[in-house]
Amino acid sequence: MDTNFELYDGKSFQDICKDIVINQSNRKEQIEIFISDLRPLIKTANDALQLVPLIKQYIDAGISNDEHLIKLAVICQRIMANISAAETAGGGSSYALTMEEKKELMASIDEINKSGDILSKKIDDTKDTKKS
């Protein structure tokens, strides 16, 4: 199976797998930086109660992004396996997504957009509150 199967604009299956590994290895550092940036904003226990859920959402958003990349990698593996099987059988390549897979991808895209928007708004609100 060729792992250099191009998905879009020069991005291959192999590149997506690398992205997954890099994201996982960088997550700890990103979280530590994020927490250290928020630490000066915590003056009281009430501040901590407001910021801890924000940190949790940041961590969850990162995990969610990785899960979506992993789902994309699984779908790409299926496509590559179908192409390989079709080529072995001597027929054309058949790698269409099922309706269920299409719905799942669209739901994942919507979820990523919503979680990113919510997290950005909460970060902005927290910064605004601390400036006041």
N, C-alpha and C positions, 0 to 999 in steps of 0.2 A: 504494500500500500504506500503510495507516494504522499509523504507528509508536507510536500511543498505545493499541495493543491491550493490554487489561488481562490480566495473567497471574494475579495473586493479590493480594488485600488492597490494592488501589490501586497495585500495582507494574506498570508497563507495560514493553513492549519497549524503548521509548526510555529508561526509567529504568535498565534492565539495561545498555544500551549506555553510558550515562553512567557507571555503576558500573565498567565495564571500563576506560574511559579514566581515571577518577579513581584507580583502583587502580594502574594503570601509572605514572601521574605521581607518586603518593605513595610508591611502592615504594622509591625511592632514599633518601628521607628516613627512612622507617621502618627501613631496614637500617642507615643511619648511626647512628640513635638506639640501635638494638639493640646494635650493636657498641660504641658508647661506654658503654652500660650494662654490658657484659661486660668491657670493657677493665680496670677496676680488679680484676677477679677473676683476671687473668692475672699470676701472680708468677714462674712458671718456664716452661721450654719444655714440660714435661709438661702444665701447665695449658693452654697454647696447643693442644697436641695433643688435649686433651679438648674444648675449646670450639670449635675451628674446625669440626668436624663438626656441632656444634649450630647454628652460624651457617648452614652449608650447608643443613641441614634446614629452618631458618626461611625461607631464601630459596626453597627448593624448595616448601614449603607455600604460600607466597604465589603462586608461579607456577602451582601446581596449582589453587588457588582460581580464578585468572583463567582457566585453561583450561576449568574447569567452567562458569564464567559464559559463556565464548565458545561452548561446546557448547550451553548452554541458549539462547543467542541464535540459533544456527543452527537449532535445532529450532523456535523461535518463528517464525523467518523461513519455514520450511517450512509451518507451520500457517497463517500469514497468507497465503502464496501459495496454499495449497489453498483457503482461504476465499474469496480473491479470484477464483480460477478458477471455483469453484462458483457464486459470485454472478454472474459474467460469463456462465456457461453457463445461468443461470436455475435451477439446482438448489439443493438444500440444501447446507449447509456440511459438508464431510467433512474433519476434521482429527485423526483418531485417530493415535496413534503406532504404529509397527510394533513387533512383539515385540522386535526387535533394538534399537530405540531405547529401549524400556522397560528392557531388560536393561542397556544401556549407562548409562542414567541411574541405575539402582539401584547399579551397580558404582561409579559416580562418587561417589554419596552415601556408600557404605561406605568408599571410599578417603579421602574428606575426613574422615570421623569417625575413622578409624584414625590418619591422619597428625596430626590435631589432638591426639588423646589421647597419642600417642607423644611429640610435641614438648612438650606440657605437662608430662609426666612427666620428661623429660630436663631441662627448665628447672628444675623443682622439685628434682630430684636434684642438679643442679649447684649450686644455691643452698644446699642442705643441706650438701653436701660443703665448700663454701667457708666456711660458718659454723663448721664443726667445727675 
